[in-house]
Amino acid sequence: MRLCELRQKEVINICTCASLGCVVDVEIDCQSGCVTALVVTGGGRFSSFWGHDCEIVIPWKCICQIGRDIILVEVAPKKEK
């Protein structure tokens, strides 16, 4: 799969059923050549339009399934203090 194909998919957290955004980049281990994480814009498909342009790094081990339209990940929500 190419990065351009990943960029068209929305990332959904199965723990919260919330959209985390869309893939904007990947992190690659230079020695092995394997993808280690997905970089996602926070806030859903229109995040940059509304000004929510933070980035979320999702480790590859958290990816449950890559489908035709979406990527399902399992990321525990952060607990607020």
C-alpha positions in Angstrom: 0.0 0.0 0.0 1.3 3.5 -0.8 1.2 6.6 1.4 -1.2 8.3 -1.1 -3.7 5.4 -0.5 -3.3 5.7 3.3 -3.9 9.5 3.1 -7.4 8.9 1.8 -8.5 6.9 4.8 -10.0 8.3 8.0 -8.7 6.9 11.3 -11.2 5.7 13.8 -10.4 4.9 17.4 -12.4 1.7 18.4 -12.1 2.5 22.1 -14.1 5.8 21.8 -15.7 5.3 18.4 -14.3 8.8 17.5 -12.6 10.0 14.4 -9.0 10.9 15.0 -8.5 12.4 11.6 -6.7 11.5 8.4 -3.3 10.1 7.8 -0.8 12.8 6.8 2.5 11.0 7.1 4.2 7.8 8.3 7.2 7.1 10.5 9.7 4.6 9.1 12.5 2.7 10.9 15.5 3.5 8.7 17.4 0.3 9.5 14.5 -2.1 8.8 12.5 -0.1 6.3 9.3 -0.9 8.2 6.6 1.6 9.1 6.5 2.2 12.8 3.7 4.7 13.2 1.0 6.7 11.4 0.9 10.5 11.8 -2.7 11.7 11.9 -4.1 15.3 11.9 -6.3 15.6 15.0 -10.0 16.4 14.8 -11.4 14.6 11.8 -11.6 15.3 8.1 -12.1 19.1 8.3 -9.6 19.7 11.1 -7.4 22.1 9.3 -10.4 24.1 8.1 -11.6 24.6 11.7 -8.1 25.2 13.0 -7.6 21.9 14.9 -4.3 21.0 13.2 -2.6 19.1 16.0 -0.8 15.8 15.0 -1.3 12.4 16.7 1.3 9.7 16.3 -0.3 6.2 16.4 2.2 3.3 16.8 1.8 0.6 14.2 1.0 -2.0 17.0 -2.2 0.0 17.7 -3.6 -0.6 14.2 -6.4 -3.2 14.3 -7.4 -3.2 10.7 -7.0 -1.2 7.5 -10.1 -1.2 5.4 -11.1 0.2 2.0 -12.3 3.6 3.5 -11.1 3.7 7.1 -8.3 2.5 9.5 -9.4 1.1 12.8 -7.0 1.7 15.7 -7.1 0.9 19.4 -5.8 3.9 21.4 -6.7 4.3 25.0 -8.1 7.8 25.7 -5.9 10.0 27.9 -7.2 10.3 31.4 -7.6 13.9 32.6 -6.2 14.8 36.0 
